[in-house]
Amino acid sequence: MNELQKTINYFQFKHIESNRPIDQRHVNGLIAKISDKNLLHLFPILVNSKFEIIDGQHRLAAAEKLKLYIYYTVDDQISKADIANVNALSKNWNINDYINYWTVEKKEGFDMLSSFMIDNPLIPPSTVLMMLSTGKKRDLDGLRRGVIDVSNYDQALIIAGIVKEYSLIITFAYDRNFVLAVINCIYTQDYDHEVMKRKIEYQSRSLVKCVNVKQYNGMFEEIYNHGQQKNRLIIKL
């Protein structure tokens, strides 16, 4: 069953709903490379016994467009559940691909993650993972395995609301470093966002774009502590 085979019967192969969507730009890039030199025989697609594509749907699309043989191997031990693991090894998928896959497969917590991302599309996915988890952890290995922590969901909603408030007065509110600095504020003991809002009303010009999280933390400290001689806030990374 594992021997290399070839065919031009592209329609015998089945796409799996939970696999990542076809990226036409990637297909076009493959078409250009294959047209220059056809090495498809060195990179067969992988399918299970139902001819569901585990790995290689973009190569299949390119071969079909060029009307070339597609090479494939069949493995009865491969299942849909193996898709993420296969792509983790080959490093083909990005964060959104894994989120899409595990959401469709109804893995615990991914419905909440996807819902949050739909409501907050401008916050980077890797930052969303930190917002939703306890202790600001971004466990990408866990994500690839279909395991995520969304126990901080309610707090993440508050943070997203604060970032949205900032977006009304500055253009860089959704920059990753700025969002991380906002998270640091929320996690800092004795921080009161209502106090920060009052300070910003009179110091909005102090909100400037910075190059890293540390500088944003310093900016927030300066605004928050303006006019205070005692009990000055120190924002922790």
C-alpha positions, -999 to 999 in steps of 0.1 A, spaced: 0 0 0 30 24 5 44 20 -30 47 51 -51 19 54 -77 9 80 -102 -23 91 -120 -40 118 -139 -73 109 -124 -73 139 -100 -109 135 -91 -104 103 -72 -88 123 -44 -110 138 -16 -104 170 2 -110 170 40 -131 199 53 -109 204 84 -77 207 63 -64 242 56 -81 261 27 -64 260 -7 -41 290 -10 -41 300 -47 -10 320 -44 8 290 -31 -6 269 -60 5 295 -85 40 295 -70 42 257 -73 29 259 -109 58 283 -118 84 260 -101 70 228 -116 69 244 -151 105 252 -147 115 218 -135 90 190 -127 101 172 -95 66 160 -85 79 124 -85 102 133 -56 73 148 -35 43 125 -37 11 134 -19 0 113 10 -35 99 12 -53 74 34 -72 43 22 -103 65 14 -81 87 -8 -85 116 16 -56 139 12 -35 140 43 -7 161 28 -2 176 -6 -34 192 -17 -16 222 -32 7 199 -52 -24 181 -65 -40 214 -76 -8 225 -94 -5 191 -112 -41 192 -122 -37 228 -136 -6 216 -156 -23 183 -166 7 164 -152 9 131 -134 4 134 -96 24 109 -76 9 96 -44 13 70 -16 -15 53 2 -13 44 39 -41 26 56 -28 37 90 -32 74 82 -64 91 94 -78 126 96 -65 128 131 -30 126 117 -32 156 95 -20 182 121 9 159 132 20 154 96 20 191 89 37 199 122 66 177 111 68 193 77 62 229 91 37 237 63 9 251 84 7 284 101 -12 293 133 -45 300 115 -43 266 97 -41 248 130 -69 268 145 -91 262 115 -84 225 116 -90 219 153 -121 241 153 -137 221 125 -127 189 144 -144 203 175 -114 202 198 -122 216 232 -116 253 235 -111 260 198 -147 272 193 -140 299 219 -107 308 203 -122 311 168 -151 331 181 -127 355 199 -106 359 167 -137 366 146 -147 393 170 -112 407 172 -96 401 138 -69 428 142 -53 412 172 -25 388 160 -34 351 166 -2 344 186 -12 373 209 -47 360 213 -33 327 226 -15 347 253 -46 367 262 -68 336 266 -43 315 286 -35 317 323 -1 334 328 2 348 293 15 315 279 17 310 241 19 272 237 23 267 200 33 231 205 1 225 223 -19 243 196 -4 220 169 -16 190 190 -50 205 195 -46 215 231 -51 251 242 -58 270 274 -88 294 272 -94 297 309 -87 335 308 -114 341 282 -134 367 303 -102 387 311 -92 385 274 -126 401 265 -118 430 289 -83 435 273 -98 434 238 -123 461 248 -95 483 262 -74 479 230 -105 488 210 -108 520 231 -72 529 223 -79 523 186 -103 552 186 -74 576 194 -43 560 179 -36 541 147 -12 515 162 -35 501 189 -34 466 173 3 464 169 15 433 187 39 451 211 12 476 221 -13 449 228 13 430 249 19 462 269 -18 466 276 -18 430 288 11 439 311 -9 468 326 -39 446 333 -17 420 351 1 447 372 -10 448 408 -28 481 417 -33 491 381 -67 508 376 -77 513 341 -102 540 350 -73 560 364 -54 555 332 -84 567 311 -86 599 331 -49 605 327 -50 599 290 -78 625 286 -52 651 294 -22 634 279 -34 618 247 -4 632 229 19 611 251 6 580 234 33 575 208 44 545 188 73 526 204 97 499 191 92 473 218 71 463 247 95 477 273 92 511 258 54 509 258 55 499 294 76 530 302 52 552 283 22 538 302 40 543 335 48 579 327 12 586 318 -2 567 348 22 582 373 19 618 361 14 641 390 20 613 416 48 615 440 39 584 460 27 549 452 40 551 416 30 522 394 57 500 380 44 479 351 60 444 350 69 424 318 
